[in-house]
Amino acid sequence: MASPRSIKDVQRLVGRITALSRFISHSAGKSLPFFKILTEGSSSKQEGQVQRPIYFASHLLKDAETRYTSLEKLALALTLMARKLRPYFLAHPITVLTNSSLGRVLLNPDASGRLIKWTTELSEYDIQYLPRTAIKAQALADFLTEVLVDQQVKGTFDIRSDRLKRYAEAVETLKAQFQEEQLVAQIDQAPRASRPADWQTPIISFLTQGTLPEDPVQARILKRRAARFTMIGDTLFKRAFSRPLLKCLTPEEADYVMQEIHHGCCGNHGGERALTRKVLLAGYFWPTMQADAQKLVRTCTSCQKHQALIHQPAELLKTSSVSCPFDQWDMDIVGPFPLGPGQKKFLLVAVDYFSKWVEVEPLVHITEKNVLKFLWQNIVCRFSIPKKLVSDNGR
């Protein structure tokens, strides 16, 4: 193989080394000079009339970094790239192609240790995680590995490495302990019922498949909202603060749970806030639980019949401002009382708003003539014509 003489030749060599990295021990350290050449070279290439930027980054794992898990190494690589290309990450949406569960790990709010630091640092960027398509060189390397191991176990290929010989001897020892049997099994898989679409559908699709809406604003909202949920099996759970996970319910399940808690065998027909708290303590969650609890309490027949009477006025009380005495009077009819002298049993009362002066006249019957006579003699002739007269029309 000829020595590389240009940046393009170095790129080809690095691609070959990456594809065959599983066959080379400490390939990152041995490839470090090539990565340095690439980073020091040109940072863009010309495709027709379009100039596309290229950035090559490398990092040699040291000390504790070599003991990171594979997901932590991927998260570290993404964090280092975000630090070096921070202006680009802030200005553009970023797409990460990976077949690992990196996106799910970084969106997990319960992450601990170094993952919390990386998750917080990457949360300011618009990063989308998509599955990676097949790479020809990687697929070829996987195929060669499988063929090589299979042929070495069968004895077709010679094993020259002492370490691989020890593995082959262990395989032969284990093979002698197995007996060859033929099993025929038939599995009838029942068709899985499709889940009805509800508020959980977009969150489950994102957590399981990484599916996002086409609208970038809705996609950003969904990613932030999904960080507060997690999947356990086929069930969606809501992460709660300082309490266990809350099981997410469909509208039908939510209605059944509220009916049982409110007026079931142990229900006490509590208020809407008490009902909502009991649902949370029972370990359930859905987004409209407060509105649903309020609607259930207000439409419950037993609650309407036996609830305490509310003496609070339906409207806020309004203050009345009076500028001078005898400007505004309030009139009312009091009675009937026990018969008094002259068979009089009603009182016609007028009170001045400013001075609280009272004018009273006993009457046998309440008629229009008697009321007009009272107004003329007791108010108009004595205090002039009032600007305002307040009355309930004898009710």
Secondary structure, DSSP 8 states (H G I E B T S, - for coil): -----SHHHHHHHHHHHHHTGGGSTTHHHHHHHHHHHHHHS-SEEEETTEEEE---------GGGGGS-HHHHHHHHHHHHHHHTHHHHHHS-EEEE-SSSHHHHHT-TT--THHHHHHHHHTTS-EEEE-----HHHHHHHHHHHHHHHHHHHTSS----HHHHHHHHHHHHHHHT--------------------STTHHHHHHHHH----SSHHHHHHHHHHHTTEEEETTEEEE--TTS--EEE--HHHHHHHHHHHHHSTT-----HHHHHHHHHHHTEE-TTHHHHHHHHHHH-HHHHHHS----S-SS--------STTSEEEEEEE---S--GGG--EEEEEEETTT--EEEEEESS--HHHHHHHHIIIIIHHH---SEEE--TT-
